[in-house]
């Protein structure tokens, strides 16, 4: 991918939040922890996957489109994105061995969450 590592970016933001003693709501922190966990899981399943690269088309559409129109276009954008992701996953070959096997492998080796959690405390 071309974008920086999602986890690295979020950890940097959280470090700045901690340094400047900014209070974040518990719901927002739960969202951040979940995003970091999903990013780690995605990297276990497909190491070349980058959340920021994957979200770029949707974020660009959001930036260029009025809010109301974006709300109408979002289901179409999700469908197109899912098709593109499925094609890339097949081309990458990780789906060829089967999602069950990939999930079993990911479950067998626990995710390293020390980095994301360390920043929070």
C-alpha positions as CSV (number, residue, x, y, z in Angstrom):
1,X,0.0,0.0,0.0
2,X,0.9,3.6,-0.3
3,X,-0.6,5.0,2.9
4,X,1.1,4.8,6.3
5,X,0.1,2.1,8.7
6,X,-3.3,2.8,10.2
7,X,-2.3,1.5,13.7
8,X,0.8,3.7,13.6
9,X,-1.3,6.8,12.7
10,X,-3.9,6.1,15.4
11,X,-1.2,5.4,18.1
12,X,0.4,8.8,17.2
13,X,-2.8,10.6,17.5
14,X,-3.5,8.9,20.9
15,X,0.0,9.8,22.1
16,X,-0.7,13.5,21.2
17,X,-4.1,13.2,23.0
18,X,-2.4,11.8,26.1
19,X,0.4,14.4,26.0
20,X,-2.0,17.3,25.8
21,X,-4.4,15.7,28.3
22,X,-7.4,15.7,26.0
23,X,-10.4,13.8,27.4
24,X,-12.1,11.4,25.1
25,X,-15.5,9.8,25.7
26,X,-15.6,6.1,26.5
27,X,-17.7,5.4,23.3
28,X,-15.1,7.1,21.1
29,X,-12.3,5.1,22.9
30,X,-14.2,1.9,22.3
31,X,-14.5,2.7,18.7
32,X,-10.7,3.4,18.4
33,X,-9.8,0.1,20.2
34,X,-12.2,-1.8,17.9
35,X,-10.7,-0.2,14.8
36,X,-7.2,-1.1,15.9
37,X,-8.3,-4.7,16.6
38,X,-9.9,-4.9,13.1
39,X,-6.8,-3.5,11.5
40,X,-4.6,-6.1,13.3
41,X,-7.0,-8.9,12.3
42,X,-7.0,-7.7,8.6
43,X,-3.2,-7.7,8.6
44,X,-3.1,-11.3,10.0
45,X,-5.4,-12.4,7.2
46,X,-3.7,-10.4,4.4
47,X,-0.5,-8.7,5.4
48,X,-0.5,-6.4,2.4
49,X,-3.9,-4.9,3.4
50,X,-3.9,-1.3,4.4
51,X,-7.1,0.3,5.9
52,X,-6.1,3.8,4.8
53,X,-5.5,2.7,1.2
54,X,-8.8,0.7,1.2
55,X,-10.8,3.6,2.6
56,X,-9.3,6.3,0.3
57,X,-11.9,6.1,-2.5
58,X,-14.8,6.4,0.0
59,X,-13.1,9.3,1.9
60,X,-12.5,11.1,-1.4
61,X,-16.1,10.6,-2.4
62,X,-17.2,12.0,1.0
63,X,-14.9,15.0,0.7
64,X,-16.2,15.9,-2.8
65,X,-19.9,15.2,-2.4
66,X,-22.6,17.2,-0.5
67,X,-23.7,15.3,2.6
68,X,-27.2,14.6,1.4
69,X,-26.0,13.2,-1.9
70,X,-23.3,11.2,-0.2
71,X,-25.9,9.5,2.0
72,X,-27.7,8.5,-1.2
73,X,-24.6,7.3,-2.9
74,X,-23.2,5.4,0.1
75,X,-25.0,2.0,-0.6
76,X,-23.7,2.1,-4.2
77,X,-20.2,3.0,-3.1
78,X,-20.2,0.1,-0.6
79,X,-21.3,-2.3,-3.2
80,X,-18.6,-1.2,-5.7
81,X,-16.0,-1.2,-2.9
82,X,-17.0,-4.8,-1.9
83,X,-16.6,-5.9,-5.5
84,X,-13.2,-4.3,-5.9
85,X,-12.0,-5.8,-2.6
86,X,-13.3,-9.2,-3.6
87,X,-11.4,-9.0,-6.9
88,X,-8.2,-7.9,-5.2
89,X,-8.5,-10.6,-2.5
90,X,-8.9,-13.3,-5.2
91,X,-5.9,-11.8,-7.2
92,X,-3.8,-11.7,-4.0
93,X,-4.5,-15.4,-3.5
94,X,-5.4,-15.4,0.2
95,X,-9.0,-16.3,-0.5
96,X,-7.9,-19.2,-2.7
97,X,-7.0,-21.3,0.3
98,X,-10.4,-20.6,2.0
99,X,-11.6,-18.1,4.5
100,X,-12.1,-20.9,7.1
101,X,-8.4,-21.8,7.0
102,X,-7.3,-18.2,7.1
103,X,-9.5,-17.5,10.2
104,X,-8.2,-20.7,11.8
105,X,-4.6,-19.5,11.3
106,X,-5.5,-16.1,12.7
107,X,-7.1,-17.6,15.7
108,X,-4.2,-19.9,16.3
109,X,-1.7,-17.0,16.6
110,X,-3.1,-14.3,18.9
111,X,-3.1,-10.7,17.8
112,X,-0.4,-8.5,19.2
113,X,-2.4,-5.6,20.8
114,X,0.4,-4.5,23.1
115,X,1.2,-1.5,20.9
116,X,-2.3,-0.1,20.6
117,X,-3.2,-0.7,24.2
118,X,0.1,0.6,25.5
119,X,-0.6,4.1,24.1
120,X,-3.9,4.3,25.9
121,X,-2.5,3.8,29.4
